[in-house]
């Protein structure tokens, strides 16, 4: 069904779904997301069960973020130099084997976790951070090669929708599977990653654009950073999300929050982890019909501010259903900023720099989740579990105010002018 927008043009919310290769891309995205999200919940609960320490939960994020950031400076150059499809496939296979290692250490007869404590799990998380650095640079860049430019906003919306649906089902399944056993949880995780790899093989090879001049690695990396730093709209959007996620992310503390505040178990944890994604999916369906292109800058700041308020209200909650509802709202408001940011990156970035800009985006956004997890763990140790979440929401609102004052071009952004 096509709609008429405010300029009299017909808007088809399903247009990009008629691109066959994009559907295989979405299948890959869906199962890869389910696998990673399921794995994240299982690892978090496993670490908390072994340590009962909020700082140990935060250390999971740090163990993933440090290698992710280090490799991202190089992975963007790789994604702009080599075949992006093969990069995703190779590192997807490596992710499968790291997950197989987690399955082994959790089920081995000699029980490695009794002998070595949490070290094998953290070692696997470090490897996952390295793998995510390469996939995070290549996968978004590859998406732009299989769809026309006029469908970027539509593609970003459906890409975000599928990611969030995977983020609903992955944690929900994790809670149920943990109750059965870690072996079952990791076995299902392996199946999801395997299906993602197979689906991606059905997409044709798309050669990357040829560079007019050859660049050394250091120059190539610096050019990607310079491009972002010199583009105020991109830099502002990335900075806003960076600090909002860094301060406002309460997800890392959910195992402790479910146990100590809500007095719940692994199954309830799975539903809490799924709540933001459910909110994001519902918002994505709204965005598919009413893209936030006009007044995009204003919508971006309002949505991040609402995300901060919802985080504060979640931190004040002592009832499971209220906590779930406010987490639901964080996901709904966050998805508005996700769609706007992804569309801005696609529209403003030249094809031959997409890998490097995606890598910088990963450093700003992807790693901020993990560093935010570490920050949340330290803050929770210092101020208490609930106060740390509330402080994070307040800092998010402060970030919105400061960024709005410093980036007038982003505040006045209308994405229709970028096309």
Secondary structure, DSSP 8 states (H G I E B T S, - for coil): -EEE-TTS-EEETTGGGGSHHHHHHHHHHHHHHHHHHHHHHHHHHHHHHHH--HHHHHHHHHHHHHHHHHHHHHHHHHHTTS-HHHHHHHHHHHHHHHHHHHHHHHH-TT-HHHHHTTHHHHHHHHHHHHHHHHHHHHHHHHHTTSS-GGGHHHHHHHHHHHHHHHHHHHHHHHHHHHHH-HHHHHHHHHHHHHHHHHHHTTS--------SS---HHHHHHHHHHHHHH-HHHHHHHHHHHHHHHHH--GGGHHHIIIIIS---HHHHHHHHHHHHHHHHHHHHHHHHS-TTTTHHHHHHHHHHHHHHHHHHHHH--SHHHHHHHHHHHHHHHHHHHHHHHHHHHHHS-GGGHHHHHHHHIIIIIHHHHHHHHHHHHHHHHH-HHHHHHHHHHHHHHHHHHHHHH-HHHHT--GGGT-
